[in-house]
Amino acid sequence: MMKLFLKYSEAGFEILDESAYLRYSVSVRSEKNKQKVIIRTPDRHIAAEIVHKNLVVQYFSVRCMGRLFVFVPFIKEYFAFVIYGSTYRFLGDIAAGRFSLIDVDKSPIMTQKKCWGKFGDGFELHFYNEEQELFGLCCAVCAALYLPAADHRPQMVGEG
């Protein structure tokens, strides 16, 4: 099992290992009705690209590992994602900062939880399948980008 930390930075996010070594940098650029996100390795190689669109519905298109995935946020009891283009399922609550990705056989791919520590406030990520690390990181970044939207959503009639 591998542990990484996702924390906010001036340009977007940083992804660190347990020794505070920078594993990935994440830049976020806002445009009209969308955000463009680039995940780079320390040598500036593009590892993944995410586009967060906020038109009639919000969704994230994620390009990583030579494939395209779409994450669509939905609200049932919790804020969660439906993931298209993958057999993985999302369990947990984005707003709580605590969730897991599992495969169809219910084996864990990654888990995320909020943490406060020597790296600052952020999220602790545990990966159970090293080959899917980048996909899990993309999911964690999408969740972190969606958190402000979840915190500032308009109140529904009867809420509050």
C-alpha positions as CSV (number, residue, x, y, z in Angstrom):
1,M,0.0,0.0,0.0
2,M,1.2,3.5,-0.9
3,K,0.3,6.7,0.9
4,L,0.3,10.2,-0.7
5,F,-0.9,13.6,0.4
6,L,-3.0,16.0,-1.7
7,K,-2.8,19.6,-0.4
8,Y,-3.9,23.0,-1.8
9,S,-1.2,25.3,-3.2
10,E,-1.2,28.7,-4.8
11,A,-1.4,27.3,-8.3
12,G,-3.8,24.5,-7.5
13,F,-2.6,21.4,-5.6
14,E,0.6,19.5,-4.7
15,I,0.8,15.8,-4.3
16,L,3.5,14.7,-1.9
17,D,4.8,11.4,-0.6
18,E,5.4,10.6,3.1
19,S,8.8,12.2,2.9
20,A,7.4,15.5,1.6
21,Y,8.8,14.7,-1.9
22,L,6.8,16.3,-4.7
23,R,5.3,13.5,-6.7
24,Y,2.9,15.7,-8.9
25,S,2.0,19.3,-9.2
26,V,-1.6,20.3,-10.3
27,S,-2.3,23.6,-12.0
28,V,-5.8,24.9,-12.3
29,R,-6.9,27.6,-14.8
30,S,-10.4,29.0,-14.8
31,E,-12.1,30.0,-18.0
32,K,-15.7,30.8,-18.8
33,N,-17.9,27.9,-17.5
34,K,-14.9,25.5,-17.0
35,Q,-11.7,24.8,-15.3
36,K,-8.7,23.3,-17.0
37,V,-6.5,21.1,-14.8
38,I,-3.1,19.7,-15.6
39,I,-1.3,17.1,-13.5
40,R,2.4,17.1,-14.0
41,T,5.3,15.0,-12.8
42,P,8.3,16.8,-11.1
43,D,10.1,16.9,-14.5
44,R,7.0,18.8,-16.0
45,H,5.7,15.8,-18.0
46,I,1.9,16.0,-18.4
47,A,0.5,12.9,-16.6
48,A,-3.2,13.8,-16.8
49,E,-5.6,16.5,-18.0
50,I,-9.0,17.3,-16.5
51,V,-11.7,19.6,-17.7
52,H,-14.4,20.6,-15.2
53,K,-17.4,21.9,-17.1
54,N,-20.2,23.7,-15.4
55,L,-22.9,24.2,-18.0
56,V,-26.4,22.8,-17.4
57,V,-24.8,20.0,-15.4
58,Q,-21.3,19.8,-13.8
59,Y,-19.0,17.1,-15.0
60,F,-15.3,16.3,-15.3
61,S,-13.7,14.8,-18.3
62,V,-10.5,13.1,-17.3
63,R,-7.7,12.0,-19.7
64,C,-5.1,9.7,-18.1
65,M,-3.4,6.4,-18.8
66,G,-4.3,6.8,-22.5
67,R,-8.1,6.8,-21.9
68,L,-11.0,9.2,-21.4
69,F,-13.2,9.0,-18.3
70,V,-16.2,11.1,-17.3
71,F,-17.0,11.8,-13.6
72,V,-20.6,13.1,-13.0
73,P,-21.4,14.4,-9.6
74,F,-24.7,13.4,-8.1
75,I,-26.5,13.8,-4.8
76,K,-28.4,11.0,-3.1
77,E,-27.7,10.8,0.6
78,Y,-24.2,12.1,-0.1
79,F,-22.2,14.0,-2.7
80,A,-20.6,11.3,-5.0
81,F,-19.5,10.6,-8.5
82,V,-20.8,8.3,-11.2
83,I,-17.7,7.2,-13.2
84,Y,-18.1,6.5,-16.9
85,G,-15.4,4.7,-18.8
86,S,-14.3,2.5,-15.9
87,T,-15.5,-0.5,-13.9
88,Y,-14.6,1.3,-10.6
89,R,-17.3,2.5,-8.3
90,F,-17.2,5.5,-6.0
91,L,-18.2,5.0,-2.3
92,G,-18.4,7.7,0.3
93,D,-19.1,11.4,0.6
94,I,-17.1,14.1,-1.3
95,A,-18.4,16.8,1.1
96,A,-16.9,14.9,4.1
97,G,-13.6,14.4,2.2
98,R,-13.8,10.7,2.8
99,F,-14.4,8.2,0.0
100,S,-13.1,5.0,-1.7
101,L,-12.8,3.7,-5.2
102,I,-13.5,0.0,-5.5
103,D,-13.4,-2.5,-8.4
104,V,-16.3,-4.6,-9.5
105,D,-15.1,-7.5,-7.2
106,K,-15.2,-4.9,-4.3
107,S,-11.4,-4.9,-3.9
108,P,-10.2,-1.4,-2.9
109,I,-8.3,0.8,-5.4
110,M,-7.8,3.8,-3.2
111,T,-9.2,5.6,-0.2
112,Q,-9.2,9.3,0.8
113,K,-9.7,11.0,4.1
114,K,-9.2,14.6,5.3
115,C,-6.0,15.1,7.3
116,W,-4.2,17.8,9.2
117,G,-0.5,17.3,9.6
118,K,3.1,18.3,8.9
119,F,2.2,19.0,5.2
120,G,-0.7,21.3,6.1
121,D,-4.4,20.7,5.7
122,G,-5.3,18.4,2.9
123,F,-6.2,14.8,2.1
124,E,-4.4,11.5,2.8
125,L,-4.6,9.1,-0.1
126,H,-4.0,5.3,0.2
127,F,-3.5,3.3,-2.9
128,Y,-3.9,-0.4,-3.0
129,N,-3.1,-0.8,-6.7
130,E,-0.1,1.1,-7.9
131,E,-1.1,0.8,-11.5
132,Q,-4.2,2.8,-10.8
133,E,-2.5,5.6,-8.8
134,L,-2.9,8.2,-11.5
135,F,-6.6,7.4,-11.9
136,G,-7.1,7.6,-8.2
137,L,-5.3,11.0,-8.0
138,C,-7.5,12.3,-10.8
139,C,-10.6,11.3,-8.8
140,A,-9.2,13.0,-5.6
141,V,-8.4,16.2,-7.5
142,C,-11.9,16.2,-9.0
143,A,-13.4,15.7,-5.6
144,A,-11.3,18.6,-4.2
145,L,-12.4,20.8,-7.0
146,Y,-16.0,19.9,-6.5
147,L,-15.9,20.6,-2.7
148,P,-16.3,24.3,-3.1
149,A,-19.3,23.8,-5.4
150,A,-20.8,21.5,-2.8
151,D,-20.2,23.9,0.0
152,H,-21.8,26.8,-1.9
153,R,-24.7,25.0,-3.5
154,P,-28.0,26.8,-3.3
155,Q,-30.3,25.6,-0.5
156,M,-33.2,23.5,-1.6
157,V,-36.7,24.2,-0.3
158,G,-37.0,22.5,3.0
159,E,-33.3,22.4,3.8
160,G,-31.6,24.4,6.5
